Amino acid sequence: MRRLCIAMCVVTVLAAGCEDRGSKTAPAGHLSILDKISGKHKTSREKHGLIGPVHTVKAEKAAFVKKSGKWVEGPRRLASASSYRRDGKPLEHATCNPDGSVKVKIVFAYDANGKDVGLTRYRDGVLVSKSVFKRDAGGRLVESLRYDENGVFRGKNVHTNDSKGKHRPV
């Protein structure tokens, strides 16, 4: 029998209701940092078409094999998992190894006002880097600083906003 593997993502959404309480200014959780920190984009929940206060999204992969002329789904494995705050902002995003263990994890941090202040990246459970976001008095992003696993400064991005308040990386 000839085997053909096809990857399929199955999204399991665990929601606690249908009401959307998300902030329109929340960043995207596992997209680019510039999308994440600009503050003028849809929530991660909205970008991914999720409705209601979603807590967790899991993506699974499965291999398909042809048996007796029909495609049959093989066992599923966890490919990634994301968790969100009640307001739709991401808390964590993890991608998984084939055995289901966490390969890469990103943990997002917020201040008391819900503004993102940084994120921490882990690979195989070990700290890899940390980013810290600095904002002006109006809450607009002005700098993002990156540190390595030892806390050594590794770089910074300077951000500006145009006269209409639209984010412009420098």
LOKOL-112727 format. One line per field, with one value per residue (C-alpha): residue in three letters; x, y negated, z. Coordinates in nm, 3 decimals, padded with zeros to 5 digits, m for minus. Layout:
residues N
rest	ALA,...;
c1	X,...;
c2	Y,...;
c3	Z,...;
//
This chain:
residues 170
rest	MET,ARG,ARG,LEU,CYS,ILE,ALA,MET,CYS,VAL,VAL,THR,VAL,LEU,ALA,ALA,GLY,CYS,GLU,ASP,ARG,GLY,SER,LYS,THR,ALA,PRO,ALA,GLY,HIS,LEU,SER,ILE,LEU,ASP,LYS,ILE,SER,GLY,LYS,HIS,LYS,THR,SER,ARG,GLU,LYS,HIS,GLY,LEU,ILE,GLY,PRO,VAL,HIS,THR,VAL,LYS,ALA,GLU,LYS,ALA,ALA,PHE,VAL,LYS,LYS,SER,GLY,LYS,TRP,VAL,GLU,GLY,PRO,ARG,ARG,LEU,ALA,SER,ALA,SER,SER,TYR,ARG,ARG,ASP,GLY,LYS,PRO,LEU,GLU,HIS,ALA,THR,CYS,ASN,PRO,ASP,GLY,SER,VAL,LYS,VAL,LYS,ILE,VAL,PHE,ALA,TYR,ASP,ALA,ASN,GLY,LYS,ASP,VAL,GLY,LEU,THR,ARG,TYR,ARG,ASP,GLY,VAL,LEU,VAL,SER,LYS,SER,VAL,PHE,LYS,ARG,ASP,ALA,GLY,GLY,ARG,LEU,VAL,GLU,SER,LEU,ARG,TYR,ASP,GLU,ASN,GLY,VAL,PHE,ARG,GLY,LYS,ASN,VAL,HIS,THR,ASN,ASP,SER,LYS,GLY,LYS,HIS,ARG,PRO,VAL;
c1	00.000,00.135,00.133,00.086,00.110,m00.084,m00.056,m00.379,m00.433,m00.734,m00.814,m00.982,m01.129,m01.228,m01.454,m01.646,m01.919,m02.018,m01.978,m01.675,m01.515,m01.184,m00.997,m00.954,m00.604,m00.470,m00.164,m00.134,00.016,00.239,00.275,00.565,00.675,00.586,00.229,00.222,00.343,00.191,m00.126,m00.363,m00.445,m00.720,m00.683,m00.527,m00.871,m01.019,m00.735,m00.789,m01.169,m01.241,m01.562,m01.603,m01.355,m01.134,m00.904,m00.703,m00.645,m00.470,m00.356,m00.298,m00.137,m00.238,m00.100,m00.341,m00.291,m00.480,m00.651,m00.872,m00.891,m01.002,m00.804,m00.798,m00.675,m00.392,m00.316,m00.314,m00.032,m00.026,00.152,00.093,m00.110,m00.195,m00.366,m00.535,m00.640,m01.009,m00.961,m00.821,m00.455,m00.218,m00.064,00.147,00.216,00.394,00.501,00.558,00.801,00.661,00.644,00.418,00.678,00.714,00.984,00.941,00.734,00.668,00.525,00.372,00.379,00.143,00.126,m00.170,m00.336,m00.316,m00.035,00.221,00.554,00.754,00.784,01.010,01.117,01.210,01.345,01.316,01.240,01.551,01.537,01.657,01.578,01.364,01.219,01.116,00.885,00.910,00.625,00.582,00.339,00.061,00.117,00.273,00.564,00.898,01.156,01.181,01.492,01.620,01.831,01.987,01.951,02.213,02.044,02.304,02.165,02.157,01.977,01.699,01.443,01.329,00.967,00.789,00.428,00.305,00.081,m00.226,m00.079,m00.005,00.293,00.602,00.914,01.237;
c2	00.000,m00.334,m00.587,m00.955,m01.195,m01.515,m01.763,m01.899,m02.151,m02.102,m02.397,m02.333,m02.641,m02.642,m02.940,m03.052,m03.242,m03.426,m03.783,m03.970,m04.179,m04.222,m04.547,m04.681,m04.791,m04.455,m04.322,m04.000,m03.727,m03.528,m03.748,m03.983,m04.197,m04.512,m04.387,m04.289,m04.614,m04.875,m04.886,m04.988,m04.642,m04.392,m04.151,m03.813,m03.669,m03.895,m03.837,m03.462,m03.485,m03.364,m03.471,m03.533,m03.531,m03.251,m03.099,m02.845,m02.757,m02.431,m02.330,m01.963,m01.782,m01.444,m01.219,m01.067,m00.728,m00.567,m00.243,m00.047,m00.346,m00.587,m00.842,m00.770,m01.009,m00.882,m00.987,m01.357,m01.539,m01.878,m02.131,m02.453,m02.605,m02.964,m03.108,m03.445,m03.695,m03.773,m04.090,m03.891,m03.971,m03.675,m03.529,m03.251,m03.083,m02.749,m02.536,m02.168,m01.894,m01.581,m01.409,m01.689,m01.853,m02.231,m02.340,m02.720,m02.924,m03.297,m03.458,m03.807,m04.067,m04.360,m04.654,m04.735,m04.927,m04.631,m04.772,m04.517,m04.578,m04.287,m03.924,m03.637,m03.355,m03.002,m02.710,m02.361,m02.516,m02.737,m03.118,m03.243,m03.615,m03.887,m04.197,m04.508,m04.772,m05.138,m05.381,m05.758,m05.939,m05.882,m05.506,m05.492,m05.258,m05.440,m05.161,m04.787,m04.650,m04.293,m04.103,m03.757,m03.469,m03.625,m03.965,m04.119,m04.395,m04.276,m04.549,m04.801,m04.927,m05.289,m05.358,m05.678,m05.774,m06.007,m06.309,m06.084,m05.853,m05.574,m05.359,m05.397,m05.191,m05.383;
c3	00.000,m00.099,00.180,00.128,00.417,00.415,00.698,00.830,01.101,01.319,01.535,01.864,02.017,02.380,02.431,02.735,02.555,02.241,02.354,02.214,02.486,02.303,02.273,01.922,02.015,02.124,01.943,01.750,01.962,01.740,01.439,01.384,01.676,01.481,01.435,01.800,01.948,01.718,01.926,01.644,01.510,01.576,01.863,01.794,01.845,01.578,01.330,01.352,01.316,01.667,01.838,02.207,02.493,02.366,02.627,02.428,02.065,01.979,01.631,01.561,01.268,01.131,00.860,00.609,00.447,00.165,00.273,00.035,m00.197,00.078,00.272,00.643,00.912,01.124,01.480,01.557,01.731,01.893,01.668,01.864,02.145,02.226,02.533,02.556,02.819,02.863,02.653,02.358,02.408,02.396,02.711,02.561,02.230,02.206,01.911,01.974,01.880,01.711,02.052,02.184,02.407,02.384,02.140,02.143,02.387,02.387,02.702,02.671,02.952,03.015,03.252,03.479,03.192,02.954,02.739,02.629,02.799,02.666,02.576,02.672,02.438,02.543,02.338,02.486,02.826,02.829,02.818,02.477,02.477,02.623,02.460,02.653,02.500,02.600,02.542,02.554,02.786,02.532,02.540,02.192,02.133,02.106,02.155,02.166,02.335,02.298,02.552,02.527,02.774,03.005,03.015,02.783,02.561,02.195,02.006,01.986,01.740,01.750,01.653,01.557,01.501,01.228,01.292,01.284,01.548,01.300,01.399,01.176,01.245,01.190;
//
